[in-house]
Amino acid sequence: MLKQQLNFKLSQKLSPQQIQLMKLIQLPTLAFEQRISEELEENPALDTGNDEEDNPDDEFNNEEFDDYDEGNEVIETDINVDDYLSDDEIPDYKLSANNYSVDDEDKQTPYASGISFIQYLQQQLNTYRLDDEELEIAKFLVGSVDESGYIRRDIQDIVDDLAFTQNIYTSEEKISKILEIVQEFDPAGVAARDLQECLLLQLRRKSHSDSLVLATQIIEDAFDHFTKKHYKKLLSKFDISEDELREAIHEIECLNPKPGGTYAGNPRLIEHVVPDFAIKIVENELELTLNGRNAPELHVSREYTNMLKGYKDSKEKSKSQKDAVLFIKQKLDAAKWFIDAIKQRQQTLFVTMNAIMHHQKEYFLSGDERKLKPMILKNIADKINMDVSTVSRVANSKYVDTPYGTKLIKEFFSESMKNIHGEDVSTKEIKKILEITISEEDKKKPLTDDKLAKMLKDKGYPIARRTIAKYREQLDLPVARLRKKI
């Protein structure tokens, strides 16, 4: 037998307005501008510009519409236009930042135009005399080149793909012959199948010299010894002096391991970053400003207020008019929620970044990363009485323009460790000291992780060898053997 029972449960749920605010806070400036554009398109009651949205002559500004009762249907049309247009609300809805003017420097990385890397390679096909089949094979090979400039596929796989997708039946020998032609294209080293072949293609294009000949022999016959920096084995194998080996290695180091990665017309290399904040030093004090593009001027559309006035003035209210008023009320509410969310977003961003700036004041005044203090999300959340997730949304996707360059805000956060004096120091500080120590080492005898751990301990940072290894990898620094130079 089915039993029914009543249970009481307390749960916490976010309102649609809170969810909307959280999503807006997370957006960087460019995405935020796009979101405003979308809302303006979707909600005709929302308008932007410098028009005054209040009208002192509007009779209905301080009045409410009466309910309309028709039969059993009651339609709520109570709308207090004061909620949207009163003089007191203008500062809330016209969100121009007082600390931003048109004269302020708008630092952006501009977009660049041009053809793509693949198009650049395809254009070079026109300089070769190929029959129809060879041309199709060459186009397929060019299309197989990745962003770094490599073809990382087996010849047999390419033969199979040509048969299935292009209905071209050919041999590995012919593919290899056409591949040699594509490998003659610029930039040098393009269409190589691995790093060794890429370096050899570049070396063979250079004018011959003793160091180039030796460099070619090293890559061709002792590539494994070279990559592992077994210099003693190379000296013995080729019976050469250290100076000769040094010159050959210099020739190799001047080559480009990713010929496609630095192509100027590659749009993937261009990143458009708009700082959300700017920090300036004025008379030895920090000054924080919010990018004016985060503070748009939004207000309720005048056309909608005129529609409401027309409804109020009409003596006979038809069903279609009542439906229109309900629609208007919906759109006005949505517009008000969106404008309120933007205002709260602006305040949240500024308050959060202001707390971060003061926590890291020594760094922002000096630019010395060793002065970065330990800081986690909870430190800032406690200061501004907000949730950790809110601080995370601000930090993860926002940039700040500082006197030392444009920085991602989350880079200022780090865990803490104890030094020999029992003081909390930032792991960022330790990584910077480690980076400086490695940059100043003798490259003929680079420091091992054990030696680095001992040196940092002598400087007051007792860190285990495995921690040194972890920080070194995070700094993208190789092990001692691979940092060795002859």
N, C-alpha and C positions, 0 to 999 in steps of 0.2 A: 504494500500500500504506500502510495506517494505521500510523504510528509512535507508540510510547508512550515517554514520558520522564518522569523524576522531577525535580521542581524544589523547592528549598527557598526559602521566603519568610518573612520576619519581618514581622508586622503587629501593630498595637496595636488592641485592641477594648475598649470599655467593658463591664463586667459589668452585668447587670440591676440590681444594687444601686446601682452608680454612676449609672446612668441615672435610677433612682428618686430618688436624692439630688439630682441636677441639676434635676430637675423640681420637687422640693419647694423648693429654694432660690429658684427663680424666682418662686414664688407669693407675692403679698402676703397680708396677714393674713386678710382675709375669704375669699379663695380657698383659703388653707391650712386654715382651719377647715372649709370645705366638703369638702376632700380627706380630712381626718380622718374626717368623718362618713361619707363613702363607704366608706372602708377599714373602719370599724367595722361597717358593714352587710354588707360583702362577706366579712369574716374574723371568724367567731364566736370564734376563739381570742384576739382582741384585745379588751380591756376598758378602760374608763375609770372614774375615780372615785377615792375616797380609801381604798378598802379595802386592807388589808395583803395583798399577794400572796404573801408567804412564809408557810409553815406549818411550824413546827419539829417538829410531830408526824408529818409525812408521812414514812413509812419510805423511800419511793423517792427522796427528794430527792438522795441521794448514790449512787444505784445506777443500773445500766444494765439494760435488758431484753436477754434472750438472743435470738439469732437463732432463727428457727423454720424447720425444714427439713421440707418435705412432698414426698416424691418428688424430682423434679428442680427444684422451685420453691423458691428461697431468698428469703425476705421479710426485708428489713432493718427491724428495729424497734428498733435501738439508739437510745435517746433519753436523753441526760443532762439531767434536769430542772434540774440546777444551772445549765445554760446560760441558763435562762429565769427561775429564781426564787430563786437563791441570794442570801444577804444582801449579798454584795459587789457584786451587780449593781443593787441597788435605786436608788442615786444615779444610775445611768446611765439607768434606765428611768422613774423618776418625775421628770419633767423640770420640776418647779416652779422658777420663777426665784426665787432668794433675795432679789433686789432688788425684788420686786413684792409688794404686799399689796392686800387688798380696799379699803383706804382710799385707794389711789392714784387719782388723777384719770383717768377714762377718757374722753378727749376724742374725741367723735364728732360728725359732722354728722347730725342725726336725719332720718329720713324724714318726709315730709309726705303727708297724705292729701288727697283731693279729686278732683273730676271733671277730665277732660282738657279741653284747649282746644277740640277739636272738639265735645265734648258740651256745653260752655258755649255755643257758637254755636248748636247744634241746639235747645237749650232756648229760645233767643230766637225761634225760628220760631213758637212757640206764641202769641206776642203779635201775630201778623199774620194777617189773614183772607185765605187763599189757597185756590183750588180744588185738587182732587187733583193735576192735572197740574203746576200751579205749585208745589205743595208738593214734589213729587218733583224738579222742576228745582232748587228752592232747596236741598233736601237734597244733591243732587249737587254743587252749587256749594260748599256748606259742606264737603263731603268733599274738594274739590279744593284747599282752603286749606292751605298748607304751614306749617311750624313758625314761620316768621317772620311769618305772617299774610297772605301774598300768594297770589293765583291767577295763576300764571305760565304760563297757557295761552291760546291763541287761542280766540276765541268759536266759530269754525268747527270747531275740534277738539272742543270741548265738544258742539256740535250733533251731530257724527258719533258721539261716544261715547254720547250719550243714545239715539241711534237703534239702535246695535248692542247696547248692554248693558242698556238700560232699556225698549227698544221704544217710545220716546217720540219722535215726529217733530215737530219744532218749527222755529222760524226764529231767525236771529241777533238779530232785533229783540226777540223775546220773551225770549231769554236775557239780552240787555242790560237789559231792563226788570226782570227778576227780580234781576239782579246789583246794580242800583241799590238794591233793597230790602235785600239782604244787606250792602251797604256801609253801611247805616244801623246795623248791629249795633255793640255794644261789643266790644272797645275801638275807639276812633275810628281809622279808617285801614285797618281789616281788609278783606280781599277786594280790595285794590287790585292792579292788574296791573303796576305799576312804582312806583319811588320817587316820581316826580313826582305821580302820582295819589294815592299814599298821603299825601303832605304836603298836597295840596289838600283831600282829604277831612277832614283834621284841622283845617285852617285855617277851613273853611266851617262847622264846628261851634262855633267860638268867637264870642263877642260882638264886634261890629264896632267897630273903632277905626281911626284913621288909619294906625297902624303895621301893623295886621292887613291892611287893604286893600292897602297897599303890598307887604306880604309875599306876599299872594295874587297880585298882579300880577307880582311877580318870579318866582315859581314857575311861573305860567301862561305868561308871555310871554318870560322871559329865564332859563330854567332852566339852559341851557348856560353862560351867563355866571356865574351864581351858583355852580355846581359847580366851575368853574375859577377862582373868586375874581377875576374881572376887575372889580374894584370901580370902576375909572375908567369903564368902559363902562356900568356900571349907573347911575352918577351922571349920565352924559351922556344915557342913554336916557330916564330918568324925570325928569330935571331936578330933582334933589333935593339936599339938603345931606348932608354926612357923618353928622351926628347922626341925620337921618331914616333913612338907610340902616342905620346901626348899630342903631337900634331895630327896624327890620324884620328884620334878620338875627338879632337876639336872639330875636324871636318864632319864627323858623324853627328856631333851634337848640334851642328848648324842645320841639319836636315829637319824636315817637318814630318813627324810621325802620323799626323792627321791632315793630309792634303786637302780634304773637303771641309774640314772644320773651320778654317779661317777664310773661306771664300767670302769676299765683301758683299756679294749679292744675295747671300743666304739669309732670308728673313728670320730664320729660327734663332740667329745670333743676336737679334735686336730685342731688348727687353725694355718695356716702357714702365718706368717707376715714377709715381707721383707721391712725394712725401706728404703724409697726413698732418705732420707737425713740423715746426721749425724752432730750433733753440739758438738763441744768440747771446753773446756775452756783452752786456752794456755796463760799463763802469764796474767791472769785476763782479757783476751780478748776472744771474741767468734770467733770460726772458723767454717765455714760452708762448707761441702763437699757434692757433689751429688754422690749417689751410682753409681759405675762404670758400673753396669748392665744396667743403663739408657743411657749409652754412647757406643753403639756398633760400631765396625769398619765395615763400609759398603762401597762398591765401585762397579763400573760397571764391569761386567764380562769380562775377557780377551778374552774369546771365542767369545763374540759378536763383539769385536773390530777386531778380526782376520777375522770374517765373512765380516765385512765392508771393510776391506783391500782387501779381495779376490774379492769382487764385484767391487771395484775401479780398480783393476789390470786386470780384465777380459775385453777383447776387445769386445766380443759379449755378450750383456745383454739380457737374455731370459725373457719371461713373468714371469716365476716362480721365477727368481732371483729378479725381480722388486718387486714382491709381498712379497718376503722374506725381502727385504730392508724396505718396508713400515711397516712390522711387527716389524722389529728391531727398527725402529724409534719410534714406539708406546711404545715398552718395555723400550727403553732408556729414553724416556720422563717420563714414569711412575716411573722408578727407580730414576731419578733425583728429581722428586716431592717428592717421599717418603724420600729420603735422606735429602732433604731440610726441610721437615716436622719434621724429627727427630732432626735435628740441632735446629730448632726453638723451639721444645718441650723442649729440654735440656736447652736452654737459658731462656725460660719462667718459667720453674720450678725453676731454680736457682735464677732468679731475684725476683720472687714472695716470695720464702722462705727466701731470704736474707732480704726483706722488713719486713716480719713477725718477723724474728729474732731480727732485730734492734728495732722494735716497742715494743717487749716484752723483751728487753735486761735485765731488772732488774730481771725478772723471770728466764731466762736462766742462769743468773749468780748465783742465790741463790736457785732456786728450790722451793721457797715459793709461793704457789698459791695465796696468798693474795697480791702479787705484780704484778699480771696480770692486765694489763691496759685494759680499754674498747677498743674494736676493732671490727669493722664491715667490711664487704667485701669492701665497698666503700672507707674506709680509705686506704687500701692497693692498690686498683685499682687506686686511685688518685696519690699515691706515684710513681707507676711504669708506669703510663699513659696507662693502659690497661682497658679492659671492666670488669665490675663486674662479668659477667658470666665466664670469663677466670679464675679469682681468685677463684671463686666457684668450678670450675673443678679441680683446683690444691688442694684446701683445703679439699674437701669432701672424697677423696679416697686415700690420701697419708699419710704416716707415717714418723716421724722423730725420730732418735735415739738420745736421750739426756743423760746427766749424771744422770738423774733421771728416766730413763726408756724410753721405746718406746711409743710415743704419737701420737694419731691421730691429724692431723694439725687443723682440724675444732674445736677441743676442746679449742684452744687458742682464739677463737672468742667469744665475749659476748657483750651484750648491756651495756649501762651506766646508772647509777643513781646518783643523787646528795646527798652528805652527808650534815651534818649540817653546814659545812663551805662553801657550794656551789661548792665543787670540784666534778668533774666527777670520779666515781669509778666503777669498773667492777662488774657486777652481780656475776661473779665467786668469787670475793673477799668476797662478802656478803655471798654467799653460804658456803664458807670455814669457815667463822667465825660462821655461824649458825651451821655447822657440829661440830665444836670444842666445841661450847657452849652446844650442846646436849650431846656430849660424856663426858663432865665434870659434867653433872647434877647429882643430887642425885637420883638414880634409884628407891628409895623407894617413892620419891615424884617428879616424872618427871615434867618438865616444860610444861605448856600448851602453845598454840600458842599465846595467849594474853600476857603471861609472857615473852615469847621469843621476841615478838615484842617490849615490854618495855625495855628488856635488850639490844637489838640491838640499840634502840633509845638512851639509855644511853651511848652506845659506839660510837655514832655519825652517826648512820644509821637509819633515820626515815622511817620505813617500816610498811605498814599496816598489820594487822593480816592475811588477805586473801593472801597477798603476801608471808608471812611466810609459810602458809599452802601449797602454790604452790611450793615454793623452797624445803620444806621438802619432798613433794611427789617426786620431781625430784631427790632428794638425796636418795630416797627409804627408808625414815625413817618413822616409824608408828606414830600414834597419841600418846599423853602422856599416855593414859590408857594402851595401848599395849606395852609401853616401861617400864612399872612398874615391878619391881622385889621385891620379898619378903625378 
